[in-house]
Amino acid sequence: FVIDFYAARNATVVGNRITGNVAIGIGLGASVNSTIANNHVISSPEPAEHGIFVNNDSRNTKVVNNVVRGYASGIEDDKNTNTTIAGNDLIGNGFGVLDIESTGTKMLSNDITDSTSIGTIIVDSTGTKIVSNDIRRSGERGISIFGPERANTDAKVIGNRISGGPWGILVANAHGGSFTGNRVHDNCAGMFFE
């Protein structure tokens, strides 16, 4: 980690420029009411795993207005509650946003461009809201939602613009939720549910 904070309460990481490192840019774990904002996190030619990594049961984290470029995952939210990911520019990452086994994550008004794999991927998370994001030129899919198989995913995917990739939206093994007012265009395939 270039910047790492753990078991913090009401902490803020703001206004940093992190460039050329092979380590995770900013890491946050087991923290409450923390904010990561207005940072530029740029990978080295050998990309590290995560630009911004929030994990280990953190609660009420805000990841806002950051620029993250060239990582395996731009922002990863792993096993947390009520994370807000908003207004970020995520450019040329493998995954723009990766949300794993989290509850109540909100992804709002992010600009996710040129992801080599998937713009936004949700895995076994519940209550996720994906609203008003602009996802362009993803290598595989704009948005993917997987599981959990036996629980109500209750994802809300509203007002997103997804264009220029092979697939717009893929949903698999998920239950409940809604898709409203998304503009899915100029992809090889639009939406697929399985």
C-alpha positions in Angstrom: 0.0 0.0 0.0 1.1 3.5 -0.7 -1.4 4.9 1.7 -3.0 2.5 4.2 -5.4 3.2 7.1 -6.9 0.5 9.2 -9.4 0.6 12.1 -9.9 4.3 11.6 -12.9 6.4 12.6 -13.9 9.6 10.7 -10.6 9.6 8.8 -10.1 11.5 5.5 -7.5 10.9 2.7 -7.8 13.8 0.4 -5.8 15.6 -2.4 -3.0 13.1 -2.9 -1.2 12.3 -6.2 0.0 8.7 -6.3 1.9 7.7 -9.4 4.1 4.9 -10.8 3.8 2.5 -7.8 3.3 -1.2 -8.2 1.6 -1.3 -4.8 -2.1 -0.8 -4.0 -2.7 2.9 -4.2 -5.0 3.6 -1.2 -6.2 0.9 1.3 -8.8 1.2 4.0 -9.9 -1.6 6.3 -12.1 -2.1 9.4 -13.0 1.6 9.4 -16.1 3.7 10.1 -17.3 7.0 8.5 -14.1 7.5 6.5 -13.6 9.4 3.2 -11.2 9.0 0.3 -11.7 12.0 -2.0 -10.0 14.1 -4.7 -7.0 11.8 -5.1 -5.2 10.9 -8.4 -4.1 7.3 -8.3 -2.1 6.3 -11.4 -0.5 2.8 -11.7 2.9 2.0 -13.0 3.4 0.1 -16.3 3.2 -3.1 -14.2 -0.3 -2.5 -12.7 -1.0 -3.3 -9.1 -4.1 -5.1 -8.0 -6.2 -2.2 -6.7 -6.2 1.6 -7.1 -8.5 2.1 -4.1 -9.3 -0.9 -1.9 -11.9 -0.7 0.8 -12.3 -4.0 2.8 -12.6 -5.9 6.0 -16.1 -4.8 7.3 -15.7 -1.1 6.8 -18.9 0.9 7.2 -20.2 4.2 5.8 -17.2 4.9 3.6 -17.2 7.5 0.9 -15.0 7.2 -2.2 -15.6 10.4 -4.1 -14.1 12.5 -6.9 -11.0 10.4 -7.4 -9.1 9.7 -10.7 -7.9 6.1 -10.9 -6.0 4.8 -13.9 -4.3 1.6 -15.0 -5.0 -0.9 -12.1 -6.4 -4.5 -12.2 -9.4 -3.0 -10.4 -9.9 0.8 -10.1 -12.0 0.6 -6.9 -12.7 -2.5 -5.0 -15.4 -2.7 -2.2 -14.9 -6.1 -0.5 -17.2 -7.2 2.4 -18.4 -3.8 3.6 -21.6 -2.0 4.5 -23.0 1.3 3.0 -20.1 2.3 0.8 -20.7 5.3 -1.5 -18.6 5.4 -4.7 -19.5 8.6 -6.5 -18.1 11.1 -9.1 -14.9 9.1 -9.8 -13.1 9.0 -13.1 -11.9 5.4 -13.7 -9.8 5.0 -16.8 -8.1 1.9 -18.3 -8.5 -0.4 -15.4 -9.3 -4.1 -15.7 -12.5 -3.6 -13.7 -13.7 -0.1 -13.1 -15.6 -1.0 -9.8 -15.6 -4.4 -8.2 -18.1 -4.9 -5.4 -17.8 -8.2 -3.6 -20.0 -9.5 -0.7 -21.0 -6.0 0.4 -24.4 -4.6 1.5 -25.9 -1.3 0.5 -23.2 0.0 -1.9 -24.1 3.0 -3.9 -22.4 3.7 -7.2 -23.4 7.2 -8.4 -22.3 9.3 -11.4 -19.0 7.7 -12.0 -17.3 7.9 -15.4 -15.8 4.5 -16.2 -13.9 4.4 -19.5 -11.8 1.8 -21.3 -12.0 -1.0 -18.7 -10.1 -4.0 -20.2 -12.7 -6.4 -18.7 -15.8 -5.1 -17.0 -16.9 -1.6 -16.1 -18.8 -2.5 -13.0 -19.1 -6.0 -11.5 -21.2 -6.9 -8.5 -20.5 -10.3 -6.9 -22.8 -11.7 -4.1 -23.7 -8.3 -2.9 -27.1 -7.1 -1.8 -28.9 -3.8 -1.9 -26.5 -2.3 -4.5 -27.6 0.8 -6.3 -25.9 1.6 -9.6 -27.3 5.1 -10.7 -26.4 7.6 -13.4 -23.0 6.2 -14.3 -21.4 6.6 -17.8 -19.7 3.3 -18.8 -17.9 3.3 -22.1 -15.7 0.9 -24.2 -15.5 -2.0 -21.7 -13.6 -5.0 -23.0 -16.3 -7.5 -22.0 -19.3 -5.9 -20.3 -20.5 -2.6 -19.0 -22.3 -4.0 -15.9 -22.3 -7.6 -14.5 -24.3 -8.8 -11.5 -23.8 -12.3 -10.1 -25.7 -13.8 -7.2 -26.1 -14.4 -4.4 -28.0 -17.5 -5.5 -30.3 -18.0 -2.5 -30.8 -14.4 -1.4 -32.6 -11.4 -2.9 -30.0 -9.3 -4.7 -32.3 -6.3 -4.7 -30.0 -4.4 -7.0 -31.3 -1.1 -8.5 -29.7 -0.2 -11.9 -31.1 3.2 -12.9 -30.3 5.8 -15.5 -26.9 4.5 -16.6 -25.3 5.0 -20.0 -23.5 2.0 -21.3 -21.9 2.0 -24.8 -19.1 0.7 -27.0 -18.5 -2.8 -25.6 -19.4 -6.4 -26.5 -22.1 -6.6 -23.8 -24.1 -3.9 -22.1 -25.5 -5.7 -19.0 -25.2 -9.3 -17.9 -27.2 -10.6 -14.9 -26.7 -14.2 -13.7 -28.0 -16.2 -10.6 -29.5 -13.0 -9.1 -33.0 -12.5 -7.6 -35.0 -9.4 -7.3 -34.0 -5.9 -8.1 -34.9 -3.5 -11.0 -33.5 -2.0 -14.2 -35.0 1.4 -15.2 -34.2 4.1 -17.6 -30.8 2.8 -18.7 -29.4 3.8 -22.1 -27.6 0.7 -23.5 -26.4 1.4 -27.0 -23.7 0.7 -29.6 -22.7 -2.6 -27.9 -22.7 -6.0 -29.7 -25.4 -7.2 -27.3 -27.6 -5.2 -25.0 -28.9 -7.0 -21.9 -28.7 -10.7 -21.0 -30.3 -12.4 -18.0 -29.6 -16.0 -17.1 
